[in-house]
Amino acid sequence: MEAIDSRSDARSHFIPASPAQVFAAMQDPDRMARWWGPAGFTNTIQQYDFEPGGRWLLTMHGPDGTNYPNESRFTRLVPDQLFEIEHLNGPHFVLTLELLPQAQGTRVLWRQTFDSVEHYQRLAEFVAEANEQNLERLAAEVLRVEGAA
């Protein structure tokens, strides 16, 4: 099998909130629907069984009105530390988010790993931009709720 680093998009993003506050935005399907996906996308979540082995069914709605049905399975969940899914339809990948406590906040480590280097390279440019936007949207959702508290 090809090395993980050669078939993954990996990035990190600092959020000035605790790991528990960041994890809360992943655990709640209503909040997840607000931040998941690239800029301009909205989501309808049909099923969100937030436990290892649970199903996550959603439709992402693109800014142009195109609908993108998605099916994922939660593979590993550790409260306030780890969120991992396997995306089952369309491009197959595993997405892992690690939450690392830091002074005044949380460092989110994001790794999206595809089955092969070829598969990743076909999507690399889109994935890099979309993942950065996704992390920015996560941070905005965490701060939106924390600012209202």
ROTILO-167233 format. One record per atom (N, C-alpha, C): x, y, z; atom name; chain. Coordinates in Angstrom, 1 decimal, padded with zeros to 4 digits. Example, Ala and Ser with C-alpha at 12.3 -4.5 7.8 and 13.67 -1.06 7.14 Angstrom:
# ROTILO-167233
REC      px      py      pz  name  chain
REC   013.2  -005.7   007.8     N      A
REC   012.3  -004.5   007.8    CA      A
REC   013.2  -003.3   007.8     C      A
REC   012.8  -002.2   007.1     N      A
REC   013.7  -001.1   007.1    CA      A
REC   012.9   000.0   007.9     C      A
//
This chain:
# ROTILO-167233
REC      px      py      pz  name  chain
REC   000.8  -001.2   000.0     N      A
REC   000.0   000.0   000.0    CA      A
REC   000.9   001.2   000.0     C      A
REC   000.4   002.3  -000.7     N      A
REC   001.2   003.5  -000.8    CA      A
REC   001.2   004.3   000.5     C      A
REC   002.2   005.0   000.8     N      A
REC   002.3   005.7   002.1    CA      A
REC   001.1   006.7   002.3     C      A
REC   000.7   006.8   003.5     N      A
REC  -000.5   007.7   003.8    CA      A
REC  -000.2   009.1   003.4     C      A
REC   001.0   009.6   003.7     N      A
REC   001.3   011.0   003.4    CA      A
REC   001.1   011.3   001.9     C      A
REC   001.4   010.4   001.0     N      A
REC   001.3   010.6  -000.4    CA      A
REC  -000.1   010.5  -001.0     C      A
REC  -001.0   010.1  -000.1     N      A
REC  -002.4   010.0  -000.6    CA      A
REC  -003.4   010.7   000.3     C      A
REC  -002.9   011.7   001.1     N      A
REC  -003.7   012.4   002.0    CA      A
REC  -003.6   013.9   001.9     C      A
REC  -004.7   014.6   002.2     N      A
REC  -004.6   016.0   002.4    CA      A
REC  -004.6   016.3   003.9     C      A
REC  -003.5   016.8   004.4     N      A
REC  -003.4   017.1   005.9    CA      A
REC  -003.2   018.5   006.1     C      A
REC  -003.9   019.1   007.1     N      A
REC  -003.8   020.5   007.5    CA      A
REC  -004.1   020.6   008.9     C      A
REC  -003.8   021.8   009.4     N      A
REC  -004.1   022.1   010.8    CA      A
REC  -004.7   023.5   010.9     C      A
REC  -005.5   023.7   012.0     N      A
REC  -006.2   025.0   012.1    CA      A
REC  -006.4   025.2   013.6     C      A
REC  -006.0   026.4   014.1     N      A
REC  -006.2   026.7   015.5    CA      A
REC  -007.6   027.4   015.7     C      A
REC  -008.3   026.9   016.7     N      A
REC  -009.6   027.5   017.1    CA      A
REC  -009.5   028.0   018.6     C      A
REC  -009.8   029.2   018.8     N      A
REC  -009.7   029.7   020.2    CA      A
REC  -010.9   029.3   021.1     C      A
REC  -011.0   028.0   021.3     N      A
REC  -012.0   027.4   022.1    CA      A
REC  -011.5   026.0   022.6     C      A
REC  -012.1   025.5   023.6     N      A
REC  -011.6   024.2   024.2    CA      A
REC  -011.9   023.0   023.3     C      A
REC  -011.2   021.9   023.4     N      A
REC  -011.6   020.7   022.6    CA      A
REC  -013.0   020.3   022.8     C      A
REC  -013.6   020.5   024.0     N      A
REC  -015.0   020.1   024.3    CA      A
REC  -015.9   021.0   023.5     C      A
REC  -015.6   022.3   023.3     N      A
REC  -016.4   023.2   022.5    CA      A
REC  -016.3   022.9   021.1     C      A
REC  -015.2   022.5   020.6     N      A
REC  -015.0   022.1   019.2    CA      A
REC  -015.7   020.8   018.9     C      A
REC  -015.6   019.8   019.8     N      A
REC  -016.2   018.5   019.6    CA      A
REC  -017.8   018.7   019.6     C      A
REC  -018.3   019.6   020.4     N      A
REC  -019.7   019.8   020.5    CA      A
REC  -020.3   020.2   019.1     C      A
REC  -019.5   020.9   018.3     N      A
REC  -019.9   021.3   017.0    CA      A
REC  -019.9   020.1   016.0     C      A
REC  -019.3   019.0   016.4     N      A
REC  -019.2   017.8   015.5    CA      A
REC  -020.3   016.8   016.0     C      A
REC  -020.7   016.9   017.2     N      A
REC  -021.6   015.9   017.8    CA      A
REC  -023.0   016.2   017.5     C      A
REC  -023.4   017.5   017.3     N      A
REC  -024.7   017.9   017.2    CA      A
REC  -025.0   018.0   015.7     C      A
REC  -026.0   017.2   015.2     N      A
REC  -026.3   017.2   013.7    CA      A
REC  -026.7   018.6   013.2     C      A
REC  -027.5   019.4   014.0     N      A
REC  -027.9   020.7   013.5    CA      A
REC  -026.7   021.6   013.3     C      A
REC  -025.7   021.5   014.2     N      A
REC  -024.5   022.4   014.1    CA      A
REC  -023.7   021.9   013.0     C      A
REC  -023.6   020.5   012.8     N      A
REC  -022.8   019.9   011.8    CA      A
REC  -023.3   020.4   010.4     C      A
REC  -024.6   020.5   010.3     N      A
REC  -025.3   020.9   009.0    CA      A
REC  -024.9   022.3   008.7     C      A
REC  -024.6   023.1   009.7     N      A
REC  -024.3   024.6   009.5    CA      A
REC  -022.8   024.7   009.0     C      A
REC  -021.9   023.9   009.4     N      A
REC  -020.5   024.1   009.0    CA      A
REC  -019.9   023.1   008.0     C      A
REC  -020.5   022.0   007.8     N      A
REC  -019.9   021.0   007.0    CA      A
REC  -019.8   021.4   005.5     C      A
REC  -018.7   021.1   004.9     N      A
REC  -018.5   021.4   003.5    CA      A
REC  -017.9   022.7   003.1     C      A
REC  -017.6   022.8   001.8     N      A
REC  -016.9   024.1   001.4    CA      A
REC  -017.8   025.3   001.5     C      A
REC  -017.3   026.4   001.4     N      A
REC  -018.0   027.7   001.4    CA      A
REC  -019.1   027.7   000.3     C      A
REC  -020.3   028.2   000.7     N      A
REC  -021.4   028.2  -000.2    CA      A
REC  -022.3   027.0  -000.2     C      A
REC  -021.9   025.9   000.5     N      A
REC  -022.7   024.7   000.5    CA      A
REC  -023.6   024.7   001.8     C      A
REC  -024.8   024.1   001.6     N      A
REC  -025.7   023.9   002.8    CA      A
REC  -025.9   022.4   002.8     C      A
REC  -026.5   021.9   003.9     N      A
REC  -026.7   020.5   004.1    CA      A
REC  -028.0   020.2   004.7     C      A
REC  -028.5   019.0   004.3     N      A
REC  -029.7   018.4   004.9    CA      A
REC  -029.2   017.0   005.4     C      A
REC  -029.3   016.9   006.7     N      A
REC  -028.9   015.6   007.3    CA      A
REC  -030.1   014.7   007.5     C      A
REC  -030.1   013.5   006.9     N      A
REC  -031.2   012.6   007.0    CA      A
REC  -031.0   011.6   008.2     C      A
REC  -029.8   011.3   008.5     N      A
REC  -029.5   010.3   009.6    CA      A
REC  -028.1   010.7   010.2     C      A
REC  -028.0   010.7   011.5     N      A
REC  -026.8   011.0   012.2    CA      A
REC  -026.7   010.2   013.4     C      A
REC  -026.2   009.0   013.3     N      A
REC  -026.1   008.0   014.4    CA      A
REC  -024.6   008.2   015.0     C      A
REC  -024.5   009.1   015.8     N      A
REC  -023.1   009.5   016.3    CA      A
REC  -022.6   008.6   017.3     C      A
REC  -022.1   007.4   016.8     N      A
REC  -021.4   006.4   017.6    CA      A
REC  -020.6   005.6   016.6     C      A
REC  -019.5   004.9   017.1     N      A
REC  -018.7   004.1   016.2    CA      A
REC  -019.6   003.0   015.5     C      A
REC  -019.5   003.0   014.2     N      A
REC  -020.3   002.1   013.4    CA      A
REC  -021.6   002.7   012.9     C      A
REC  -022.0   003.9   013.4     N      A
REC  -023.2   004.6   013.1    CA      A
REC  -023.2   005.2   011.7     C      A
REC  -024.3   005.3   011.1     N      A
REC  -024.5   005.9   009.7    CA      A
REC  -024.7   007.4   009.8     C      A
REC  -024.1   008.1   008.8     N      A
REC  -024.3   009.5   008.6    CA      A
REC  -024.8   009.7   007.1     C      A
REC  -026.0   010.0   006.9     N      A
REC  -026.5   010.3   005.6    CA      A
REC  -026.9   011.8   005.5     C      A
REC  -026.3   012.4   004.5     N      A
REC  -026.7   013.8   004.2    CA      A
REC  -026.7   014.1   002.8     C      A
REC  -027.3   015.2   002.4     N      A
REC  -027.3   015.7   001.1    CA      A
REC  -026.6   017.1   001.2     C      A
REC  -025.5   017.3   000.5     N      A
REC  -024.9   018.6   000.4    CA      A
REC  -025.5   019.3  -000.8     C      A
REC  -025.9   020.6  -000.6     N      A
REC  -026.5   021.4  -001.7    CA      A
REC  -025.5   022.4  -002.1     C      A
REC  -025.0   022.3  -003.3     N      A
REC  -024.0   023.2  -003.9    CA      A
REC  -024.6   024.6  -004.1     C      A
REC  -023.8   025.6  -004.2     N      A
REC  -024.2   026.9  -004.5    CA      A
REC  -025.0   027.1  -005.8     C      A
REC  -024.7   026.1  -006.7     N      A
REC  -025.4   026.2  -008.0    CA      A
REC  -026.7   025.4  -008.0     C      A
REC  -027.1   024.8  -006.8     N      A
REC  -028.3   024.1  -006.7    CA      A
REC  -028.2   022.6  -006.9     C      A
REC  -027.0   022.1  -007.2     N      A
REC  -026.7   020.7  -007.4    CA      A
REC  -026.7   020.0  -006.0     C      A
REC  -027.4   018.8  -006.0     N      A
REC  -027.4   018.0  -004.7    CA      A
REC  -026.4   016.9  -004.8     C      A
REC  -025.7   016.7  -003.7     N      A
REC  -024.7   015.7  -003.6    CA      A
REC  -025.0   014.8  -002.4     C      A
REC  -025.6   013.6  -002.7     N      A
REC  -025.9   012.7  -001.6    CA      A
REC  -024.6   012.1  -001.1     C      A
REC  -024.5   012.0   000.2     N      A
REC  -023.3   011.4   000.9    CA      A
REC  -023.7   010.4   001.9     C      A
REC  -022.9   009.3   002.0     N      A
REC  -023.1   008.3   003.0    CA      A
REC  -021.7   008.1   003.6     C      A
REC  -021.7   008.2   005.0     N      A
REC  -020.5   007.9   005.7    CA      A
REC  -020.8   007.0   006.9     C      A
REC  -019.7   006.5   007.5     N      A
REC  -019.9   005.7   008.7    CA      A
REC  -018.9   006.2   009.7     C      A
REC  -019.4   006.4   010.9     N      A
REC  -018.5   006.9   012.0    CA      A
REC  -017.6   005.7   012.4     C      A
REC  -016.3   005.8   012.3     N      A
REC  -015.4   004.7   012.7    CA      A
REC  -014.8   004.9   014.0     C      A
REC  -014.3   006.1   014.4     N      A
REC  -013.7   006.3   015.7    CA      A
REC  -014.2   007.6   016.3     C      A
REC  -014.7   007.6   017.5     N      A
REC  -015.1   008.8   018.2    CA      A
REC  -014.6   008.8   019.6     C      A
REC  -013.8   009.8   020.0     N      A
REC  -013.3   009.9   021.3    CA      A
REC  -013.7   011.3   021.8     C      A
REC  -014.7   011.4   022.7     N      A
REC  -015.1   012.8   023.1    CA      A
REC  -014.0   013.7   023.4     C      A
REC  -014.1   014.9   022.8     N      A
REC  -013.1   016.0   023.0    CA      A
REC  -011.7   015.7   022.4     C      A
REC  -011.6   014.6   021.7     N      A
REC  -010.2   014.2   021.2    CA      A
REC  -010.2   013.8   019.7     C      A
REC  -011.2   013.0   019.2     N      A
REC  -011.0   012.4   017.9    CA      A
REC  -012.4   012.2   017.3     C      A
REC  -012.5   012.6   016.0     N      A
REC  -013.7   012.4   015.1    CA      A
REC  -013.2   011.7   013.9     C      A
REC  -013.7   010.5   013.5     N      A
REC  -013.2   009.9   012.3    CA      A
REC  -014.4   009.2   011.6     C      A
REC  -014.5   009.5   010.3     N      A
REC  -015.5   008.8   009.4    CA      A
REC  -014.9   008.1   008.2     C      A
REC  -015.6   007.2   007.7     N      A
REC  -015.3   006.6   006.4    CA      A
REC  -016.4   007.0   005.4     C      A
REC  -016.0   007.7   004.4     N      A
REC  -016.9   008.2   003.3    CA      A
REC  -017.1   007.0   002.4     C      A
REC  -018.3   006.5   002.3     N      A
REC  -018.6   005.3   001.6    CA      A
REC  -019.0   005.4   000.1     C      A
REC  -019.6   006.5  -000.3     N      A
REC  -020.1   006.7  -001.7    CA      A
REC  -019.2   007.8  -002.3     C      A
REC  -019.2   007.8  -003.7     N      A
REC  -018.4   008.8  -004.4    CA      A
REC  -017.0   008.5  -004.1     C      A
REC  -016.2   009.5  -003.9     N      A
REC  -014.8   009.2  -003.6    CA      A
REC  -014.6   008.6  -002.3     C      A
REC  -014.1   007.4  -002.2     N      A
REC  -013.9   006.7  -000.9    CA      A
REC  -012.7   007.3  -000.2     C      A
REC  -012.9   007.7   001.1     N      A
REC  -011.8   008.2   001.9    CA      A
REC  -012.1   008.0   003.4     C      A
REC  -011.1   008.2   004.2     N      A
REC  -011.2   008.2   005.7    CA      A
REC  -010.8   009.6   006.1     C      A
REC  -011.6   010.3   006.9     N      A
REC  -011.4   011.6   007.4    CA      A
REC  -011.2   011.5   008.9     C      A
REC  -010.0   012.0   009.4     N      A
REC  -009.7   012.0   010.8    CA      A
REC  -009.5   013.4   011.2     C      A
REC  -010.2   013.8   012.3     N      A
REC  -009.9   015.1   012.9    CA      A
REC  -009.5   014.8   014.4     C      A
REC  -008.3   015.3   014.7     N      A
REC  -007.7   015.2   016.1    CA      A
REC  -007.8   016.6   016.7     C      A
REC  -008.2   016.6   017.9     N      A
REC  -008.4   017.8   018.7    CA      A
REC  -007.3   017.9   019.8     C      A
REC  -006.3   018.8   019.6     N      A
REC  -005.2   018.9   020.5    CA      A
REC  -005.3   020.1   021.4     C      A
REC  -005.4   020.0   022.7     N      A
REC  -005.5   021.2   023.5    CA      A
REC  -004.2   022.0   023.5     C      A
REC  -004.4   023.3   023.3     N      A
REC  -003.2   024.2   023.4    CA      A
REC  -003.7   025.4   024.2     C      A
REC  -002.7   026.2   024.6     N      A
REC  -003.0   027.4   025.4    CA      A
REC  -004.0   028.3   024.6     C      A
REC  -005.1   028.6   025.3     N      A
REC  -006.1   029.4   024.7    CA      A
REC  -006.9   028.8   023.6     C      A
REC  -006.8   027.5   023.4     N      A
REC  -007.6   026.9   022.4    CA      A
REC  -007.3   025.5   022.0     C      A
REC  -007.6   025.1   020.8     N      A
REC  -007.5   023.8   020.2    CA      A
REC  -006.9   023.8   018.9     C      A
REC  -005.9   022.9   018.7     N      A
REC  -005.3   022.7   017.3    CA      A
REC  -006.1   021.6   016.7     C      A
REC  -006.8   021.8   015.6     N      A
REC  -007.5   020.7   014.9    CA      A
REC  -006.6   020.2   013.8     C      A
REC  -006.2   018.9   013.9     N      A
REC  -005.5   018.3   012.8    CA      A
REC  -006.4   017.5   011.9     C      A
REC  -006.4   017.8   010.7     N      A
REC  -007.4   017.3   009.7    CA      A
REC  -006.6   016.4   008.7     C      A
REC  -007.0   015.2   008.5     N      A
REC  -006.3   014.3   007.5    CA      A
REC  -007.4   013.6   006.8     C      A
REC  -007.5   013.8   005.4     N      A
REC  -008.4   013.1   004.6    CA      A
REC  -007.5   012.2   003.7     C      A
REC  -007.7   010.9   003.9     N      A
REC  -006.9   009.9   003.2    CA      A
REC  -007.7   009.1   002.2     C      A
REC  -007.2   009.1   001.0     N      A
REC  -007.8   008.4  -000.1    CA      A
REC  -007.2   007.0  -000.3     C      A
REC  -007.8   006.2  -001.2     N      A
REC  -007.3   004.8  -001.3    CA      A
REC  -006.0   004.7  -002.1     C      A
REC  -005.7   005.7  -002.9     N      A
REC  -004.4   005.6  -003.7    CA      A
REC  -003.9   007.0  -004.0     C      A
REC  -002.7   007.1  -004.4     N      A
REC  -002.1   008.4  -004.7    CA      A
REC  -002.8   008.9  -006.0     C      A
REC  -003.1   008.1  -006.9     N      A
REC  -003.7   008.5  -008.2    CA      A
REC  -005.1   009.1  -007.8     C      A
REC  -005.9   008.5  -007.0     N      A
REC  -007.2   008.9  -006.6    CA      A
REC  -007.0   010.3  -005.9     C      A
REC  -006.1   010.4  -005.0     N      A
REC  -005.9   011.7  -004.3    CA      A
REC  -005.5   012.8  -005.3     C      A
REC  -004.5   012.5  -006.2     N      A
REC  -004.0   013.5  -007.1    CA      A
REC  -005.1   014.1  -008.0     C      A
REC  -006.1   013.3  -008.4     N      A
REC  -007.1   013.7  -009.2    CA      A
REC  -008.0   014.8  -008.5     C      A
REC  -008.1   014.7  -007.2     N      A
REC  -008.9   015.6  -006.4    CA      A
REC  -008.1   016.6  -005.6     C      A
REC  -006.8   016.6  -005.6     N      A
REC  -006.0   017.3  -004.6    CA      A
REC  -006.3   018.8  -004.6     C      A
REC  -006.4   019.4  -005.8     N      A
REC  -006.5   020.9  -005.8    CA      A
REC  -007.9   021.3  -005.2     C      A
REC  -009.0   020.6  -005.6     N      A
REC  -010.3   020.9  -005.0    CA      A
REC  -010.3   020.6  -003.5     C      A
REC  -009.8   019.4  -003.1     N      A
REC  -009.8   019.0  -001.7    CA      A
REC  -009.1   020.0  -000.8     C      A
REC  -007.9   020.5  -001.3     N      A
REC  -007.1   021.4  -000.4    CA      A
REC  -007.9   022.7  -000.1     C      A
REC  -008.6   023.2  -001.2     N      A
REC  -009.4   024.4  -000.9    CA      A
REC  -010.6   024.1  -000.1     C      A
REC  -011.3   023.0  -000.4     N      A
REC  -012.5   022.7   000.3    CA      A
REC  -012.3   022.4   001.7     C      A
REC  -011.2   021.7   002.0     N      A
REC  -010.9   021.4   003.4    CA      A
REC  -010.5   022.6   004.2     C      A
REC  -009.8   023.5   003.6     N      A
REC  -009.5   024.8   004.3    CA      A
REC  -010.7   025.5   004.6     C      A
REC  -011.7   025.6   003.7     N      A
REC  -012.9   026.3   003.9    CA      A
REC  -013.7   025.6   005.0     C      A
REC  -013.7   024.2   005.0     N      A
REC  -014.4   023.5   006.0    CA      A
REC  -013.9   023.8   007.4     C      A
REC  -012.6   023.9   007.5     N      A
REC  -012.0   024.2   008.8    CA      A
REC  -012.4   025.6   009.3     C      A
REC  -012.4   026.6   008.3     N      A
REC  -012.8   027.9   008.6    CA      A
REC  -014.3   028.0   009.1     C      A
REC  -015.1   027.2   008.4     N      A
REC  -016.6   027.1   008.8    CA      A
REC  -016.7   026.5   010.1     C      A
REC  -015.9   025.5   010.5     N      A
REC  -016.0   024.8   011.8    CA      A
REC  -015.6   025.9   012.8     C      A
REC  -014.6   026.6   012.6     N      A
REC  -014.1   027.6   013.6    CA      A
REC  -015.2   028.7   013.8     C      A
REC  -015.8   029.1   012.7     N      A
REC  -016.9   030.1   012.8    CA      A
REC  -018.1   029.6   013.6     C      A
REC  -018.5   028.3   013.4     N      A
REC  -019.6   027.7   014.1    CA      A
REC  -019.3   027.6   015.6     C      A
REC  -018.1   027.2   015.9     N      A
REC  -017.7   027.1   017.3    CA      A
REC  -017.7   028.5   018.0     C      A
REC  -017.2   029.5   017.3     N      A
REC  -017.1   030.8   017.9    CA      A
REC  -018.5   031.5   017.9     C      A
REC  -019.3   031.2   016.9     N      A
REC  -020.7   031.7   016.9    CA      A
REC  -021.5   031.3   018.2     C      A
REC  -021.4   030.0   018.5     N      A
REC  -022.1   029.5   019.7    CA      A
REC  -021.4   030.0   021.0     C      A
REC  -020.1   030.0   021.0     N      A
REC  -019.4   030.4   022.2    CA      A
REC  -019.6   031.9   022.5     C      A
REC  -019.7   032.6   021.4     N      A
REC  -019.9   034.1   021.5    CA      A
REC  -021.3   034.4   022.0     C      A
REC  -022.2   033.5   021.8     N      A
REC  -023.6   033.7   022.2    CA      A
REC  -023.8   033.3   023.7     C      A
REC  -022.9   032.4   024.2     N      A
REC  -023.0   031.9   025.5    CA      A
REC  -022.8   032.9   026.6     C      A
//
